[in-house]
Amino acid sequence: MGQWSGISDFFAMGGYAQYVWGAYGMVFFCFICEVFGLVRRRQKAAKELLMGARAHQAEEDL
């Protein structure tokens, strides 16, 4: 069958489960934080562009 004799052995990771699954958890957490950060930076950039375009339009209207 392979290295593990069952699903519980797979999840136990030969006694290193806390390190292996902890590392996967940290990577997943970092990915989620990066996605939220990207969304926030994109929203901020879009807001700044819109405000700049409005300011430019107001200058032209004078």
Phi and psi restraints in degrees (range 20) as a CNS / XPLOR table:
assign (resid 1 and name C) (resid 2 and name N)
       (resid 2 and name CA) (resid 2 and name C) 1.0 140.9 20.0 2
assign (resid 2 and name N) (resid 2 and name CA)
       (resid 2 and name C) (resid 3 and name N) 1.0 -156.6 20.0 2
assign (resid 2 and name C) (resid 3 and name N)
       (resid 3 and name CA) (resid 3 and name C) 1.0 -71.3 20.0 2
assign (resid 3 and name N) (resid 3 and name CA)
       (resid 3 and name C) (resid 4 and name N) 1.0 -34.5 20.0 2
assign (resid 3 and name C) (resid 4 and name N)
       (resid 4 and name CA) (resid 4 and name C) 1.0 -104.5 20.0 2
assign (resid 4 and name N) (resid 4 and name CA)
       (resid 4 and name C) (resid 5 and name N) 1.0 142.7 20.0 2
assign (resid 4 and name C) (resid 5 and name N)
       (resid 5 and name CA) (resid 5 and name C) 1.0 -92.5 20.0 2
assign (resid 5 and name N) (resid 5 and name CA)
       (resid 5 and name C) (resid 6 and name N) 1.0 -2.4 20.0 2
assign (resid 5 and name C) (resid 6 and name N)
       (resid 6 and name CA) (resid 6 and name C) 1.0 -175.3 20.0 2
assign (resid 6 and name N) (resid 6 and name CA)
       (resid 6 and name C) (resid 7 and name N) 1.0 175.7 20.0 2
assign (resid 6 and name C) (resid 7 and name N)
       (resid 7 and name CA) (resid 7 and name C) 1.0 -66.8 20.0 2
assign (resid 7 and name N) (resid 7 and name CA)
       (resid 7 and name C) (resid 8 and name N) 1.0 -34.4 20.0 2
assign (resid 7 and name C) (resid 8 and name N)
       (resid 8 and name CA) (resid 8 and name C) 1.0 -66.3 20.0 2
assign (resid 8 and name N) (resid 8 and name CA)
       (resid 8 and name C) (resid 9 and name N) 1.0 -35.3 20.0 2
assign (resid 8 and name C) (resid 9 and name N)
       (resid 9 and name CA) (resid 9 and name C) 1.0 -66.6 20.0 2
assign (resid 9 and name N) (resid 9 and name CA)
       (resid 9 and name C) (resid 10 and name N) 1.0 -37.0 20.0 2
assign (resid 9 and name C) (resid 10 and name N)
       (resid 10 and name CA) (resid 10 and name C) 1.0 -61.2 20.0 2
assign (resid 10 and name N) (resid 10 and name CA)
       (resid 10 and name C) (resid 11 and name N) 1.0 -49.0 20.0 2
assign (resid 10 and name C) (resid 11 and name N)
       (resid 11 and name CA) (resid 11 and name C) 1.0 -70.1 20.0 2
assign (resid 11 and name N) (resid 11 and name CA)
       (resid 11 and name C) (resid 12 and name N) 1.0 -24.2 20.0 2
assign (resid 11 and name C) (resid 12 and name N)
       (resid 12 and name CA) (resid 12 and name C) 1.0 -76.3 20.0 2
assign (resid 12 and name N) (resid 12 and name CA)
       (resid 12 and name C) (resid 13 and name N) 1.0 -23.3 20.0 2
assign (resid 12 and name C) (resid 13 and name N)
       (resid 13 and name CA) (resid 13 and name C) 1.0 52.0 20.0 2
assign (resid 13 and name N) (resid 13 and name CA)
       (resid 13 and name C) (resid 14 and name N) 1.0 42.3 20.0 2
assign (resid 13 and name C) (resid 14 and name N)
       (resid 14 and name CA) (resid 14 and name C) 1.0 63.4 20.0 2
assign (resid 14 and name N) (resid 14 and name CA)
       (resid 14 and name C) (resid 15 and name N) 1.0 28.2 20.0 2
assign (resid 14 and name C) (resid 15 and name N)
       (resid 15 and name CA) (resid 15 and name C) 1.0 92.8 20.0 2
assign (resid 15 and name N) (resid 15 and name CA)
       (resid 15 and name C) (resid 16 and name N) 1.0 -2.3 20.0 2
assign (resid 15 and name C) (resid 16 and name N)
       (resid 16 and name CA) (resid 16 and name C) 1.0 -108.7 20.0 2
assign (resid 16 and name N) (resid 16 and name CA)
       (resid 16 and name C) (resid 17 and name N) 1.0 21.2 20.0 2
assign (resid 16 and name C) (resid 17 and name N)
       (resid 17 and name CA) (resid 17 and name C) 1.0 -59.3 20.0 2
assign (resid 17 and name N) (resid 17 and name CA)
       (resid 17 and name C) (resid 18 and name N) 1.0 -41.5 20.0 2
assign (resid 17 and name C) (resid 18 and name N)
       (resid 18 and name CA) (resid 18 and name C) 1.0 -61.9 20.0 2
assign (resid 18 and name N) (resid 18 and name CA)
       (resid 18 and name C) (resid 19 and name N) 1.0 -33.2 20.0 2
assign (resid 18 and name C) (resid 19 and name N)
       (resid 19 and name CA) (resid 19 and name C) 1.0 -79.6 20.0 2
assign (resid 19 and name N) (resid 19 and name CA)
       (resid 19 and name C) (resid 20 and name N) 1.0 -44.2 20.0 2
assign (resid 19 and name C) (resid 20 and name N)
       (resid 20 and name CA) (resid 20 and name C) 1.0 -65.8 20.0 2
assign (resid 20 and name N) (resid 20 and name CA)
       (resid 20 and name C) (resid 21 and name N) 1.0 -52.8 20.0 2
assign (resid 20 and name C) (resid 21 and name N)
       (resid 21 and name CA) (resid 21 and name C) 1.0 -71.7 20.0 2
assign (resid 21 and name N) (resid 21 and name CA)
       (resid 21 and name C) (resid 22 and name N) 1.0 -30.1 20.0 2
assign (resid 21 and name C) (resid 22 and name N)
       (resid 22 and name CA) (resid 22 and name C) 1.0 -63.9 20.0 2
assign (resid 22 and name N) (resid 22 and name CA)
       (resid 22 and name C) (resid 23 and name N) 1.0 -40.6 20.0 2
assign (resid 22 and name C) (resid 23 and name N)
       (resid 23 and name CA) (resid 23 and name C) 1.0 -65.7 20.0 2
assign (resid 23 and name N) (resid 23 and name CA)
       (resid 23 and name C) (resid 24 and name N) 1.0 -43.5 20.0 2
assign (resid 23 and name C) (resid 24 and name N)
       (resid 24 and name CA) (resid 24 and name C) 1.0 -61.6 20.0 2
assign (resid 24 and name N) (resid 24 and name CA)
       (resid 24 and name C) (resid 25 and name N) 1.0 -40.6 20.0 2
assign (resid 24 and name C) (resid 25 and name N)
       (resid 25 and name CA) (resid 25 and name C) 1.0 -62.8 20.0 2
assign (resid 25 and name N) (resid 25 and name CA)
       (resid 25 and name C) (resid 26 and name N) 1.0 -42.4 20.0 2
assign (resid 25 and name C) (resid 26 and name N)
       (resid 26 and name CA) (resid 26 and name C) 1.0 -65.4 20.0 2
assign (resid 26 and name N) (resid 26 and name CA)
       (resid 26 and name C) (resid 27 and name N) 1.0 -40.7 20.0 2
assign (resid 26 and name C) (resid 27 and name N)
       (resid 27 and name CA) (resid 27 and name C) 1.0 -63.6 20.0 2
assign (resid 27 and name N) (resid 27 and name CA)
       (resid 27 and name C) (resid 28 and name N) 1.0 -44.4 20.0 2
assign (resid 27 and name C) (resid 28 and name N)
       (resid 28 and name CA) (resid 28 and name C) 1.0 -62.0 20.0 2
assign (resid 28 and name N) (resid 28 and name CA)
       (resid 28 and name C) (resid 29 and name N) 1.0 -43.6 20.0 2
assign (resid 28 and name C) (resid 29 and name N)
       (resid 29 and name CA) (resid 29 and name C) 1.0 -60.0 20.0 2
assign (resid 29 and name N) (resid 29 and name CA)
       (resid 29 and name C) (resid 30 and name N) 1.0 -43.6 20.0 2
assign (resid 29 and name C) (resid 30 and name N)
       (resid 30 and name CA) (resid 30 and name C) 1.0 -64.6 20.0 2
assign (resid 30 and name N) (resid 30 and name CA)
       (resid 30 and name C) (resid 31 and name N) 1.0 -40.0 20.0 2
assign (resid 30 and name C) (resid 31 and name N)
       (resid 31 and name CA) (resid 31 and name C) 1.0 -61.0 20.0 2
assign (resid 31 and name N) (resid 31 and name CA)
       (resid 31 and name C) (resid 32 and name N) 1.0 -44.3 20.0 2
assign (resid 31 and name C) (resid 32 and name N)
       (resid 32 and name CA) (resid 32 and name C) 1.0 -63.8 20.0 2
assign (resid 32 and name N) (resid 32 and name CA)
       (resid 32 and name C) (resid 33 and name N) 1.0 -44.9 20.0 2
assign (resid 32 and name C) (resid 33 and name N)
       (resid 33 and name CA) (resid 33 and name C) 1.0 -61.0 20.0 2
assign (resid 33 and name N) (resid 33 and name CA)
       (resid 33 and name C) (resid 34 and name N) 1.0 -39.7 20.0 2
assign (resid 33 and name C) (resid 34 and name N)
       (resid 34 and name CA) (resid 34 and name C) 1.0 -64.9 20.0 2
assign (resid 34 and name N) (resid 34 and name CA)
       (resid 34 and name C) (resid 35 and name N) 1.0 -42.1 20.0 2
assign (resid 34 and name C) (resid 35 and name N)
       (resid 35 and name CA) (resid 35 and name C) 1.0 -62.2 20.0 2
assign (resid 35 and name N) (resid 35 and name CA)
       (resid 35 and name C) (resid 36 and name N) 1.0 -47.1 20.0 2
assign (resid 35 and name C) (resid 36 and name N)
       (resid 36 and name CA) (resid 36 and name C) 1.0 -62.8 20.0 2
assign (resid 36 and name N) (resid 36 and name CA)
       (resid 36 and name C) (resid 37 and name N) 1.0 -39.6 20.0 2
assign (resid 36 and name C) (resid 37 and name N)
       (resid 37 and name CA) (resid 37 and name C) 1.0 -63.5 20.0 2
assign (resid 37 and name N) (resid 37 and name CA)
       (resid 37 and name C) (resid 38 and name N) 1.0 -42.0 20.0 2
assign (resid 37 and name C) (resid 38 and name N)
       (resid 38 and name CA) (resid 38 and name C) 1.0 -63.2 20.0 2
assign (resid 38 and name N) (resid 38 and name CA)
       (resid 38 and name C) (resid 39 and name N) 1.0 -41.3 20.0 2
assign (resid 38 and name C) (resid 39 and name N)
       (resid 39 and name CA) (resid 39 and name C) 1.0 -63.0 20.0 2
assign (resid 39 and name N) (resid 39 and name CA)
       (resid 39 and name C) (resid 40 and name N) 1.0 -45.5 20.0 2
assign (resid 39 and name C) (resid 40 and name N)
       (resid 40 and name CA) (resid 40 and name C) 1.0 -64.1 20.0 2
assign (resid 40 and name N) (resid 40 and name CA)
       (resid 40 and name C) (resid 41 and name N) 1.0 -42.9 20.0 2
assign (resid 40 and name C) (resid 41 and name N)
       (resid 41 and name CA) (resid 41 and name C) 1.0 -65.4 20.0 2
assign (resid 41 and name N) (resid 41 and name CA)
       (resid 41 and name C) (resid 42 and name N) 1.0 -36.4 20.0 2
assign (resid 41 and name C) (resid 42 and name N)
       (resid 42 and name CA) (resid 42 and name C) 1.0 -66.6 20.0 2
assign (resid 42 and name N) (resid 42 and name CA)
       (resid 42 and name C) (resid 43 and name N) 1.0 -43.1 20.0 2
assign (resid 42 and name C) (resid 43 and name N)
       (resid 43 and name CA) (resid 43 and name C) 1.0 -62.9 20.0 2
assign (resid 43 and name N) (resid 43 and name CA)
       (resid 43 and name C) (resid 44 and name N) 1.0 -41.4 20.0 2
assign (resid 43 and name C) (resid 44 and name N)
       (resid 44 and name CA) (resid 44 and name C) 1.0 -64.7 20.0 2
assign (resid 44 and name N) (resid 44 and name CA)
       (resid 44 and name C) (resid 45 and name N) 1.0 -43.9 20.0 2
assign (resid 44 and name C) (resid 45 and name N)
       (resid 45 and name CA) (resid 45 and name C) 1.0 -63.9 20.0 2
assign (resid 45 and name N) (resid 45 and name CA)
       (resid 45 and name C) (resid 46 and name N) 1.0 -41.4 20.0 2
assign (resid 45 and name C) (resid 46 and name N)
       (resid 46 and name CA) (resid 46 and name C) 1.0 -64.3 20.0 2
assign (resid 46 and name N) (resid 46 and name CA)
       (resid 46 and name C) (resid 47 and name N) 1.0 -40.2 20.0 2
assign (resid 46 and name C) (resid 47 and name N)
       (resid 47 and name CA) (resid 47 and name C) 1.0 -64.5 20.0 2
assign (resid 47 and name N) (resid 47 and name CA)
       (resid 47 and name C) (resid 48 and name N) 1.0 -43.4 20.0 2
assign (resid 47 and name C) (resid 48 and name N)
       (resid 48 and name CA) (resid 48 and name C) 1.0 -64.6 20.0 2
assign (resid 48 and name N) (resid 48 and name CA)
       (resid 48 and name C) (resid 49 and name N) 1.0 -39.6 20.0 2
assign (resid 48 and name C) (resid 49 and name N)
       (resid 49 and name CA) (resid 49 and name C) 1.0 -64.5 20.0 2
assign (resid 49 and name N) (resid 49 and name CA)
       (resid 49 and name C) (resid 50 and name N) 1.0 -42.4 20.0 2
assign (resid 49 and name C) (resid 50 and name N)
       (resid 50 and name CA) (resid 50 and name C) 1.0 -64.0 20.0 2
assign (resid 50 and name N) (resid 50 and name CA)
       (resid 50 and name C) (resid 51 and name N) 1.0 -42.5 20.0 2
assign (resid 50 and name C) (resid 51 and name N)
       (resid 51 and name CA) (resid 51 and name C) 1.0 -65.2 20.0 2
assign (resid 51 and name N) (resid 51 and name CA)
       (resid 51 and name C) (resid 52 and name N) 1.0 -39.1 20.0 2
assign (resid 51 and name C) (resid 52 and name N)
       (resid 52 and name CA) (resid 52 and name C) 1.0 -65.4 20.0 2
assign (resid 52 and name N) (resid 52 and name CA)
       (resid 52 and name C) (resid 53 and name N) 1.0 -40.1 20.0 2
assign (resid 52 and name C) (resid 53 and name N)
       (resid 53 and name CA) (resid 53 and name C) 1.0 -66.4 20.0 2
assign (resid 53 and name N) (resid 53 and name CA)
       (resid 53 and name C) (resid 54 and name N) 1.0 -39.0 20.0 2
assign (resid 53 and name C) (resid 54 and name N)
       (resid 54 and name CA) (resid 54 and name C) 1.0 -65.6 20.0 2
assign (resid 54 and name N) (resid 54 and name CA)
       (resid 54 and name C) (resid 55 and name N) 1.0 -42.1 20.0 2
assign (resid 54 and name C) (resid 55 and name N)
       (resid 55 and name CA) (resid 55 and name C) 1.0 -63.2 20.0 2
assign (resid 55 and name N) (resid 55 and name CA)
       (resid 55 and name C) (resid 56 and name N) 1.0 -42.8 20.0 2
assign (resid 55 and name C) (resid 56 and name N)
       (resid 56 and name CA) (resid 56 and name C) 1.0 -63.8 20.0 2
assign (resid 56 and name N) (resid 56 and name CA)
       (resid 56 and name C) (resid 57 and name N) 1.0 -41.5 20.0 2
assign (resid 56 and name C) (resid 57 and name N)
       (resid 57 and name CA) (resid 57 and name C) 1.0 -64.9 20.0 2
assign (resid 57 and name N) (resid 57 and name CA)
       (resid 57 and name C) (resid 58 and name N) 1.0 -38.7 20.0 2
assign (resid 57 and name C) (resid 58 and name N)
       (resid 58 and name CA) (resid 58 and name C) 1.0 -65.9 20.0 2
assign (resid 58 and name N) (resid 58 and name CA)
       (resid 58 and name C) (resid 59 and name N) 1.0 -36.7 20.0 2
assign (resid 58 and name C) (resid 59 and name N)
       (resid 59 and name CA) (resid 59 and name C) 1.0 -65.2 20.0 2
assign (resid 59 and name N) (resid 59 and name CA)
       (resid 59 and name C) (resid 60 and name N) 1.0 -38.7 20.0 2
assign (resid 59 and name C) (resid 60 and name N)
       (resid 60 and name CA) (resid 60 and name C) 1.0 -69.9 20.0 2
assign (resid 60 and name N) (resid 60 and name CA)
       (resid 60 and name C) (resid 61 and name N) 1.0 -31.3 20.0 2
assign (resid 60 and name C) (resid 61 and name N)
       (resid 61 and name CA) (resid 61 and name C) 1.0 -71.9 20.0 2
assign (resid 61 and name N) (resid 61 and name CA)
       (resid 61 and name C) (resid 62 and name N) 1.0 -17.8 20.0 2
